[in-house]
Amino acid sequence: MPAKELDSPCMDCKDTESVLTVRRRQLCGACFKRFVSYKVFRRMEKYKPPRNPQDPRHQLLLPLSFGVSSSVLLRMLDAELERQRSKNFARNTFDLHVLVIEPSTMAGSSVPYDRNYEAVQKIFPQHTYSQVPFHSIFEYVPDMNEIMREYTGPQFTDDSSRSNAERLAAFRAAISTATSATDVDSVLLTRLVAAFAKQSGCETVLWGDSDSRLAAKALAGVAKGRGASLTWRVSDGVSPWGLQFDFPLRDLYKAELIQYESVCPELAEIIIPDEPPSDNVLTKNLSIDELMMRYVETQGAKYPGVMANVARTVNKLETSNSGNASCGLCGGLVGNVKRNSGVTVSSQAESSGSPFCYGCMRSRPEINC
């Protein structure tokens, strides 16, 4: 009996009905998953099994925001470990530690996530999970209170008798503009994740940033004067804290990750949908990060290749070995940085006991704009 003729066969396997159009190719769900997995795991080839079975496995940390990108990355990493176990590998190539920064402790986030956190542990039980509040940065970065006092200047008073949550809220309230507040929040979040990773014995942080997100971060970073730190904020490389920062989703667009979610129904229990951007918000009230993300999402749909080249170009930058001092807040370099930015901070900042880089100086309360 002849096989049933397909209306739109998958262009890879030829024997299944296609369900998705990906980069002008009609693919079925299984072939699409293979396509995405290939894009991800070719970026992780360095995490191979140790030659000596007695050597410890790679310890990787994945910050999970319950967004599409980090949730999809978790699902793919879990599937890879399951594949290794099914092939009777002597041992898995890595252990995965999943970190959740409690969304309720972040600015502008009041979405409940308890069910999502329970669901992710139930669906992917093979990994280690931790959740910490944003204000635990005082615990993981012991000198953070001193850094904050110096950063905000004499007009800010840190009351050590208050709770860590109240102290962090007071510090963030001292930063008035949307761009500066978003910028500093991003810096603090990175510091907290890096400190947690080091304390947990992890060697690498796997960030769930898509190509679209990396392009927006690159454009925003340059606009905010953080060009010198793009070698680890946007590119795979060693961070100022000695940890490797990797972006396995850097070859995938956000739209493709949303497609991946559509063929993995279990992710619906984990992902917290993004709130649609409001058209009623004045541009002047948006941060640079939000403006760049909106720009990339709208233009990326029309010209995906152009947006992809933004992140790829940044990935070619070289890490500076100029020996400049590190910024007390973000860990970036202070002073004139060759190759990447060419920006020189003021002599006042350079002579400070705990200097800050140009990007952090722009977000300080007394000079933000």
N, C-alpha and C positions, 0 to 999 in steps of 0.2 A: 504494500500500500504506500503510495508516495507520501512524503512528509508534507505537513501543512505549509503552505506558502505564507511567508511573513510579509506583512504590509510595510514594515520599516525595520529590517534586520540590523542588529548591532554590527558596526563596521569592523570590530575586532574579532569576535568569536563567530559571527555569521549565522549562528543557529538560535539566537534569542531575539525577541522583540526589543528594540531600543526604547529606552524610557527618558533619556536625557540627551541634550545637545551640548557638547563640551568642546569648545574651541573648533567649531564647525564640524565636529564629528558626532555621529549618532552612536550612543553607547548604551548597553544594558547596565543594570545596577552593579552586577559583579565585575564587569570590565571597568566600569567607572571607579569602583573601589580600588582595583589594582592600579589604575592610572594614578590615583591620588596617593596611594601608598608608595608607589615608586618615587614620586616627587619628594615625599617626606624622607624615606629611608635612605635615599642616596645622599642626603645631607647628614645622615647619622652613621655612615660607614665606619667612622673612627671608633665607635663603641662596639668593638668586636669582642668575642670571648677571650679572656686572658689566656696566654699560651700555657702558663702554669696553672693547673687546676686548683692549686692551693692559694693563688692570688685572689684578692677580693674582687667582687664584681663592681662594675661602674655604678656609682650612686648618683641618680639624677633627680632633680627637684622640678616639679611642674606646678606653677601657680595657677590655680583654677578660679576663674571669675564667674563661672556658670554661663558665660557667653558662648556664642557659636564656635569661635575659633579654638579656645582652650578646651572646650568639651569635645570637639572633633579630634583634636590632637590626643587627648586622653584615650578616646575610643580606638584610635589607630595604634597607639603604643600598647594598649592592652591586647589588641588583636595580634600584634607582632609577637608579644611574649607567649600568647596562646599558640601561635604557629610554631614557635620554637619548642614548646612543650610537646606538641603533637608529633613533631619530627624526632622525638627522643634525643634532643640535644643533651649533652652531658650536664649543661647548666644554662640558665638564661644569661644573656649578655649584660643585662643591667637590672637594677632594682629601682623602682619608681616610688618617690615620696610625693604625695599630692598635698599642696598647701592652699588653704582657703583663708583669705583675709576677710573677716566677717563683713559682708556688705553693709549691715546696719550701722557699722562704726565709720563708714566712709561718708564723705560729704555728698549730699544730694541723693543718697541711696536709702530708701526705706522699704524696698521690696523684700518680703519674707523669703527666706531661703532654706529653712529647716527641712522641708520635704525634699528639696533638691539635694541637700547634703546627705540625707538618709538614703535617697535613691541611688546616688552615685556610689556609695559604699556597698549597696546591695547588688548593683549591676556589675561593678568592677571590684570584687572583694579581694583581689590578689595583692593590692598595693597598701602602702602605709598612708594614713590620712591624718592631717592636723588642721586645726582651725585656730586662728589667733585674731584678736581685735587689732585695729589699726594703731591704737594708742599703746600697744605693747612694744612699740619701737623704743620706748624708754628702757625697757628691760633688755632687749636684744642689742641695742646700741647704747652702752652705759654713758657715754659722753654726749648724748644727744641734747640733754637739757642745757649743757654749757654751750654747745654749738648754736642752739636756738636763741639763747640770750645774746650771744655775740652777733648773730645774724640780724636780729630785729633791732638792735641798738638800745640806747638808754631809755627810750620812750616806752619800752615794753618791760613789764615786771613779771617774772615767773614765780608764782607762789607754790613752793614745794609742798605745802600742807594740803593742797588740793589733790584730787585724784588724777591719775594719768590722763583719763578721758577729758577732764576739765582743762588740764594744762595744755593738751594738744588742741582742744577747741579754741582756747584763748590765743594760742600762737597763730592758728589759721585765721582767726578773726582779725588779727592785726594786719593781714595782707588783703588789701581792699579790691584790687582789680581782678576780673575773671581770668585773664591770662596768667597773672602772677600766681593766683591761688591754684589754678590747675597745674601750673608748672611745678610749684613747690610740692603739691600733693603727689605728683608723679615721682619726684626726687625721693620723697620720704618712703613711698611705696617700694621703690627699687632698693633703698637702703635696708628696709625691713626684710624684704625677700632675701637679699644677699646675706644679711646677718643670720637669718634663720637657717639658710642653706649651710653656712659655715658651721653653725652650732650643731646641725644635724648630721654633719659628716658628708654632705653632698659635694661633688666636685664640679657639677654643671647645673645651670638653671636653663630649662627649656621653656622659652617664652612662646605663647600661642598667638603670635602676631602674623597675620596674613600679609601677602605682598601689598595689598591695599593699605593696610594699617602701617606698614613700614614706610611706604611712600609718604603718607601723611605725617608720620613722625619725623622723617627726614626733612620735609619742607618746613614743618613747624620748628624743628631744632635749629635750622639755619636762621629762620626769622627771629628766634629768641636769643641768638648768639651762642648756641651750643654746638657749633659745627665741629669743634675739636673732640667732642665726646661721641660723635656718631659712629666711631669705629667699634663701639661696644653697645651703644643704644639701639642701633639699627643693623649692625653687621655682626656676624659670628666672630667672636674674639674674646680675649681675656679682659675682664672688668678690673677696675682699680682695686678691688678687694681680693684679687687672686683667683676668682672663680671664672669658669668659662661660661659665657652667655651665648646660647645657640637659638636660632630661629628656624625650626624645621619646616614651618609652613611658608617660608619666604618665596616659594615658587608657585603658590596658589593664590588666586584671587578670593576675596570674601564671598563673592557670588558662587564660586565653586564649593566653598565650605558649606554654604546654605544648601546647595544641591546634595552634598554628602549627607547632611542632616536628614534630607527628605527620604533617603534610601536606608536610613538606620533609625527605625521607629523608636528604639529604646532611648535615644537621645532626647526625645520629647519630654521625658520625666526629669531631665537634668537641666536643660537649657532654660535660662530666664530670657525671654524675648527682649530685644532692644526696644526702647520707646521710640516711636517714629519722631524724627526731628520736626519741631514746630515751625510753621511758616510765619508765625506772628512775632517771633523773637527778633528784636533789632540786631543788626550786624554788630553794632558797637558793644552789645551786651554779651557777645560770644567771645570765647577765648580763641587765641590763635590755633590751638590744637583742634578745637571744634570746627573752626573755619576751614582748616586744611583737610579735615576728615570729610566734611561735606563736599569740598571741592573734588577730592579724589574719588569719592563715591559717585558723583554725578559725571565727572569727566572720564572716570575709569570705565564706565559702561559704554562710552562712545569710543574711547581710545585706550584699551587695556594695555597695549604694548608700550605706549608712552609712559603710563603710570608705572609699569614694571621696570622701565629703564631708570626711573628715579632711584629705587632701592638698589638696583644692580650697580649703578654708578657709585653710590655711596659705599657699597661693599668693596670697591677697589681702593678705598682710602687706606693709607698705611698708618699704623699706630705710631705716634710721636715718641721718640726717645730723647727728648730735649732736656730731661732732668728737672723740669719745672716743678714747683711745689704742687701738692694736690689740694683741691678745694675742700674746705672743712665740711661743707654740706653735701655736695653731690659726688665728690671724689674725682671730678675732672681736673684738668691741668689749669694752673693759674699763670697768667702772663702771656707773652707772645708765643704762639704755637705754630711752628713751621708746617708747611704743606696743607694743613686742613682749614685753618681759620684766619690766621694772620691778625687776630684781635689782641690788643694789649689793654689790660685793665689799668685803672688809675694807680698812681704811686701810693695813694692812701691805702688801697686794698693790699698792695704788695708788701707794704711795711707793717701790716697788721699781724698780730701774733697768730691768728688763725685766718688766713686769707681765703677769699672766695673768688671763684672764677667770674668771668664777664657775664655769663648767663645768669648765675645766681645773684650777682650784683644788680642786674636789671630788675629782679623780682623783689628786692628788699623793700620793706614798707615805706621807708622815707623817700625812695626815688622811683617807685613803680609808676608805670605810665600806660 
